[in-house]
Amino acid sequence: EAGGAKPGFTGGVLTFTYSASRVSLDTITIDDLAEGDIDKPSCRSYAQRYNIGIPRYVSEAHKWEMVQSDPIEVSSYITADGEEKPLEVSLSLVNDKDQAAQLTAYRVHDSREIEGFALHLKTRFYEYRVGDCLTVDIAEIGAPFDVVVTGRTPNPASMTVILEFEGETDAKHALALAAT
């Protein structure tokens, strides 16, 4: 939690994705699809998108009580939504106000990312793991965009793999780390 990690299970193994800047390791094109339909990514629903984050953290100055910090507001999101949509984030393992602000800002920005989708890919993508960043460049899906692997289902018989993804926007890292 304090490092910005999100836990998950893949094949019975505990894995993590971290809120950190990433470099794309590879590009997925139409030629890399193994079989099946193309799963098109979608935006999160209106109810799942937030534009204000309210961090709560453990404060030494307040005798290790959970305290609320100043809200993290993203004005462009508030304008786009036409209303304030707050998200309260309790960070019981964080004791630094700035760190709580940054982690909360990541949660607000992550609520705007492309929702999870999956692609059935050929052998050369077999070794990619949860947390790896890839670029999807398939015209049927849209303009090239970065994604982070959030799950994988290997098929050893055919040496293909189904990778699950969420969107990754580079700009959110600078915005989240500037939140203090």
Wavefront OBJ file of the C-alpha trace (Angstrom):
o trace
v 0.000 0.000 0.000
v 2.712 2.493 0.944
v 4.601 1.731 -2.287
v 1.569 2.183 -4.514
v 1.170 -1.546 -5.202
v -2.038 -3.271 -6.283
v -2.084 -7.001 -5.491
v -3.494 -9.661 -7.778
v -3.410 -13.408 -8.326
v -2.246 -14.970 -11.573
v -2.101 -18.742 -11.808
v -2.192 -19.062 -8.017
v 0.785 -16.708 -7.618
v 0.537 -13.404 -5.767
v 1.591 -10.591 -8.112
v 1.710 -6.812 -7.909
v 1.462 -3.858 -10.233
v 3.000 -0.623 -8.994
v 2.063 3.005 -9.525
v 5.254 3.996 -11.280
v 6.396 5.302 -14.627
v 7.010 2.522 -17.154
v 8.651 2.072 -20.527
v 6.860 0.021 -23.169
v 8.721 -3.240 -23.742
v 7.046 -4.310 -26.982
v 4.306 -3.472 -29.478
v 1.277 -5.661 -30.145
v 0.033 -5.567 -33.753
v -2.745 -7.429 -35.579
v -0.156 -10.042 -36.647
v 0.489 -10.932 -32.991
v -3.082 -12.100 -32.297
v -3.308 -15.883 -31.946
v -7.030 -16.509 -32.329
v -10.429 -15.360 -31.225
v -12.209 -12.066 -31.371
v -10.525 -8.766 -30.629
v -11.571 -7.635 -27.164
v -12.005 -3.875 -27.494
v -11.077 -1.745 -24.492
v -13.625 0.570 -22.938
v -13.607 3.501 -20.576
v -14.696 2.951 -17.020
v -18.313 3.728 -16.259
v -19.252 7.197 -15.041
v -19.799 5.817 -11.523
v -16.237 4.423 -11.432
v -14.519 7.686 -12.423
v -13.493 10.198 -9.766
v -12.201 13.758 -9.960
v -11.338 14.477 -6.310
v -9.318 12.298 -3.962
v -9.451 12.738 -0.194
v -6.419 11.102 1.442
v -6.547 9.701 4.970
v -3.281 8.633 6.557
v -1.756 7.843 9.961
v -0.256 10.998 11.460
v 2.508 10.970 14.044
v 1.615 14.556 14.986
v -1.904 13.375 15.881
v -0.768 10.459 18.080
v -0.892 7.971 15.202
v -4.558 8.600 14.480
v -6.021 8.440 10.964
v -6.389 12.022 9.762
v -7.802 13.528 6.607
v -5.544 15.630 4.428
v -6.350 18.314 1.872
v -8.334 17.054 -1.120
v -6.536 16.370 -4.397
v -8.660 17.986 -7.111
v -8.198 17.505 -10.850
v -9.985 20.506 -12.342
v -10.062 19.147 -15.903
v -11.881 16.032 -14.655
v -14.341 18.132 -12.623
v -15.093 20.239 -15.715
v -15.549 17.137 -17.896
v -17.863 15.483 -15.353
v -19.861 18.622 -14.611
v -19.861 17.820 -10.894
v -17.526 16.870 -8.070
v -17.061 13.131 -7.577
v -14.932 12.537 -4.468
v -13.115 9.334 -3.537
v -11.943 8.874 0.044
v -8.727 6.847 0.203
v -7.707 5.375 3.578
v -3.992 4.592 3.676
v -3.403 2.892 7.017
v 0.244 2.047 6.214
v 1.214 5.578 5.166
v 2.410 8.148 7.702
v 3.529 10.944 5.383
v 1.117 13.633 4.144
v 2.847 14.070 0.759
v 3.023 10.334 0.119
v -0.692 10.020 0.941
v -1.449 12.859 -1.500
v 0.573 11.228 -4.281
v -0.973 7.777 -3.801
v -4.454 9.313 -3.739
v -3.718 11.256 -6.934
v -2.691 7.979 -8.597
v -6.047 6.442 -7.603
v -7.950 9.377 -9.091
v -5.978 9.208 -12.364
v -6.231 5.397 -12.493
v -10.021 5.668 -12.253
v -9.883 7.330 -15.715
v -7.760 4.659 -17.411
v -9.091 2.144 -19.936
v -10.864 -0.705 -18.216
v -9.446 -4.208 -18.309
v -9.523 -6.086 -21.615
v -7.728 -9.168 -22.934
v -5.965 -10.314 -26.107
v -5.024 -13.879 -27.108
v -1.423 -13.556 -28.284
v 1.201 -15.677 -30.044
v 4.327 -17.281 -28.616
v 6.558 -14.204 -28.503
v 4.347 -12.683 -25.760
v 4.477 -15.818 -23.606
v 7.116 -14.473 -21.218
v 5.536 -11.109 -20.390
v 4.405 -10.822 -16.785
v 1.987 -8.807 -14.668
v 3.215 -5.211 -14.416
v 4.950 -5.135 -17.822
v 4.047 -2.236 -20.113
v 3.251 -2.874 -23.787
v 1.955 -0.740 -26.661
v -1.177 -1.845 -28.518
v -1.104 -0.768 -32.186
v -4.168 -2.434 -33.736
v -6.268 -0.266 -36.065
v -9.500 -2.103 -35.144
v -9.055 -0.976 -31.526
v -7.900 2.592 -32.137
v -4.785 4.735 -32.083
v -1.663 3.209 -30.505
v -1.791 3.328 -26.714
v 0.140 1.909 -23.784
v -1.227 -0.784 -21.490
v -0.050 -2.605 -18.370
v -0.407 -6.371 -18.059
v -2.755 -7.120 -15.135
v -3.257 -10.829 -15.711
v -2.027 -13.705 -17.835
v -3.372 -17.119 -18.738
v -0.748 -19.245 -20.519
v -1.597 -22.193 -22.759
v 1.479 -24.472 -22.685
v 0.047 -26.789 -25.343
v -0.087 -24.088 -28.019
v 2.514 -21.755 -26.443
v 0.025 -18.907 -26.660
v -1.080 -16.627 -23.848
v -4.098 -14.512 -22.997
v -2.904 -11.237 -21.504
v -5.259 -8.939 -19.610
v -4.582 -5.209 -19.676
v -5.461 -1.823 -18.237
v -4.605 1.505 -19.820
v -1.432 3.414 -18.958
v -1.089 7.171 -19.492
v 2.397 8.648 -19.067
v 1.143 12.107 -18.065
v -0.489 10.835 -14.865
v 2.876 10.118 -13.234
v 4.064 13.726 -13.297
v 0.659 14.931 -12.121
v 0.464 12.405 -9.264
v 4.023 12.983 -8.058
v 3.435 16.748 -8.067
v 0.532 16.320 -5.605
v 1.904 17.403 -2.211
l 1 2 3 4 5 6 7 8 9 10 11 12 13 14 15 16 17 18 19 20 21 22 23 24 25 26 27 28 29 30 31 32 33 34 35 36 37 38 39 40 41 42 43 44 45 46 47 48 49 50 51 52 53 54 55 56 57 58 59 60 61 62 63 64 65 66 67 68 69 70 71 72 73 74 75 76 77 78 79 80 81 82 83 84 85 86 87 88 89 90 91 92 93 94 95 96 97 98 99 100 101 102 103 104 105 106 107 108 109 110 111 112 113 114 115 116 117 118 119 120 121 122 123 124 125 126 127 128 129 130 131 132 133 134 135 136 137 138 139 140 141 142 143 144 145 146 147 148 149 150 151 152 153 154 155 156 157 158 159 160 161 162 163 164 165 166 167 168 169 170 171 172 173 174 175 176 177 178 179 180
